[in-house]
Amino acid sequence: MLVQNLIISPAPLYRIAEWAKPFEASALGLSESDKEVLNDDRVARSLDALASEHGRSLFFRLALRMIKQFELETERIHFDTTTVTLHGQYKTSFKEPKITHGINKDHRPDLRQLVFGLNITSDGAVPLSHQIYSGNRTDDTVHRSNIDNLRQLLGQEDFIFVADSKLCTVANLHHIARYGGKFVTVLPRTRREDKTFREKLRQTRVRWHHILTIPNKRCKDSPPDVFYTSSEGPSQTKEGYRIVWIKSSQKALLDKEIRLQSIEKAEIDLVQLAGKLNKRKLKDRRAINKAYKAILQRYNCQSFIDVKIRQKIQVVIRHLKRGRPSEKDPIHKISYPVFTLEFMRNKEGIRRESRTDGVFPLLTNLTPAGKKEVLLIYKYQPYLEKRFSQLKTDHEIAPVYLKKPKRVAGLIHAYFIAIAASSLIERQVRKSMVEEKISELPLLPEGRVTKTPTAMRILEAFSDLCWYEFEGTKEQAVFPIKLSALQKKLLRLLGLPEKFYN
């Protein structure tokens, strides 16, 4: 019942009875007697059970049931984490997972959090399993235990594991490879191989070859994302793993925009710094030099802005005799340095750095997979980010109106089941659309069509359904539900009979 609430109409837990009141008890999987005694305390105790040791086996059985019933492909698993930001102190949170401060991905470092890890399949981005970690847990420390759980769940070791650059540690990669596992990830900027090739790009011209073009689905008038590859960079790491160098046209535009924004912010701070010179702590060259370098380092603009400190001697004449001064009166000259700040953009440094725009190295042990295949595998990772986006927008996982840390973890478990059910609805409709050669459905507002229907839009198509019952003195008349053509089509695509609404 709670999962249905999270999918259809997210609401605070204390309103659960009010939300369920208009529904038939059977539609919520309850009996009439259960519905009468439904309240937030009973649901909260269910969350306690879900977060208990006995509740962990439920998700293992759930994953196996989804794989078998919906024939999910498990040859490739994508993994990432997000943070669930919580309002409150949670001072009683001592056990794992601990609600505490950490690196907040919602840009709220002032609030406590939990880390939510999610594994999805490459077949419809269906959430297969999940983990809840303490709020101060870093991504590079969760991969090995997650991979071990996936091996136990899938009953195989040679599946392809895809994750972001936090996977790229010697211990993590060795843990995957020694059991015969495969991986695709991004080589971090801190690695020597990345630094070496980027410096080469700044110094010389490198030949790039086109391998893939992906149209812009969000805006048809925008240019497509064009991908290139080069063989002039390091071909493997010191551990012997393969490096595939990729350049993206869309990422190049994004990198250019980010660099321009950083330069503009640095220039604003330098202007403000120039107005503070020769006052308080900024009266000597050493302090000024330290201040402007801190600004350039903050925005990573050391190579893009040239700064010079100009100095001139200011002379002040003071008359030693009181009264109106004359030419013969004794005077005392006081001289002291006055500093000014001059800065300008380093066009050559910007031009050299622009040669590295859009470049990112993929690291893998897949052989003999081609570069295009490796790129396409990694390009599925944004679908996982979309699941996180749906979790925080459509399902409204935050704020959480619960005081007990254990129940917060139980609620996140319930949200996992909700997004898994939503993704299966979405997958089933899209799969049936391909089989029936249906290219689009009018599910958007104002009857606009979409080629990629989501679960929320599919369920909205049934939100206006209602039925009427008339009770007379001796008889009762029921007016049947009338389904529209779109609703009948969606039921057919979902594989559900229309008799459910009779």
C-alpha positions, 0 to 999 in steps of 0.5 A: 500500500505504501509503495502504491502511495509513493508511485501515485501520489507521494504524501507525508506518512501521517496523511496515509490514512487520508490518502487511502480513504477514497480507494477500495480496500482491495485496490490497495491490497487490504481487507476492509478491516485492515483499511479501517485501522490503517494509520501512520504508526502501523506503516512506520512499524512496517518500515522498522521490519523492512529495515531489520536484519530479516528484511534484507532477504526480501530484496534478494528474492525480489531481484530474483523474481524480477529477473525471472518474471520480466526476463531482465538482461544481467550481462551489464550492470551500472552503478552509482550513488546519490545522497538523500538529504535529511532535515534534522539533527538525528543525534541518536543515529549511531548504528550503520547506516549512520545519518551524518554529514558528508559530501552532499550531492544536493549542494547542502553540506549543512544538512545530514544525509544518507548515501543511496547506492543503486544497481540498474540493468542495461535492459530498460534501466531497471533497478535491480539492487541497492544499498544504504550507506552512512552519510560520510561514506565515499564512493570509492569504498563501496564498490568491492562489497557491492560487486560481491553482492552482485556476484552472489545475486547473479550467480556469475562473475564475468558480467560488465560493471560500469561506474564513474571514476571513483571505481578507478582505484587499484584495489577496486579494479584488481578485485573485479579482474581477479575473478574474471569480471569486466569493467568500464569506467572513467580514468580520473584527472589525477592519474599520470596517463591523463595528465601526460596526454592533456599536456601533449594536447596543449603542446601539439596537434593530435589527430582525432577520428570520428566514431559515433554521432548521437542526435540531440533528443531534447532539442531537435534544432540543436547540433548532435553530439559527435564523438571522436577517438585518438590513438596518440595517447597512452594505450594502457595504464601501468596496471595493464588496463586498456585506455580509450581516448574519447572526445565529445563535441557537446562536452567540449562546449560545456567545458568551454562554458565552464571555463569562461564562467570561472574566468569571469568569476575570478575577474570579479573577485580581482576587481574587488581585491583591487579596491581593497589594496593599501588597506589593513592587511593588504599594504605589502606586496607579499600579502597582495601576491598571496591574495590574488593567487588564492583567487586564481587557485579557487577558480582554477584560472592560473593559466588563463589570467595574467596578474601584475602588481604595480608599485609607485612611491607616494610622497606626503609633505607635512609642515612642522610649524603651526599656522599658515605654511610659507615657503621657508617653513621646515617640512618633513617628507613621508614616502610610502609604496602604493600598490595597484593591481593589473590583470588581463586574460592570457589568450594563449593559455586559454587557446592551449587549454581549449585543445583539451575540451571534451576529452575524457579517457575510458578505462576497461579490460574488455577485449577485443571490444571496439572503441565504439562499443566501449563508448556505447556501454558507458553512454548508458550511465545517464539512464542511472542518473535519470532514475535518481532524478525521478527519485527526487522529483516524481517520487519526492524522496525528501524531505523525510518526516521521520524521527527514528533513523531506522525508519528513515532507512526503511522508507528508503527501502520502500522508495527502491521498490517504488522506482523498481515498479515504476521502471518495470511499467515504463520498460514494458510499455516501451518494449511493447511499442517496439513490438507493435511498431508504435513510434509515439504516444500522446501522453504529454500535456495538451495531447503532445506526443512522446517517443519515450513514455515514463511511468508517471505519464502512463499512470497520469493517463488513468488518473481521471477514471471514475465510476458512479453508483446510484442507490435507490429505495429498492435497487442499486444502479452502477454505471460502468467505467468507460475507457478511452482509446489511449487507455485501452492501448496502454492496457494492451501494451502493459499486457493487462486485460480491460476487465480490471476496470469492469 
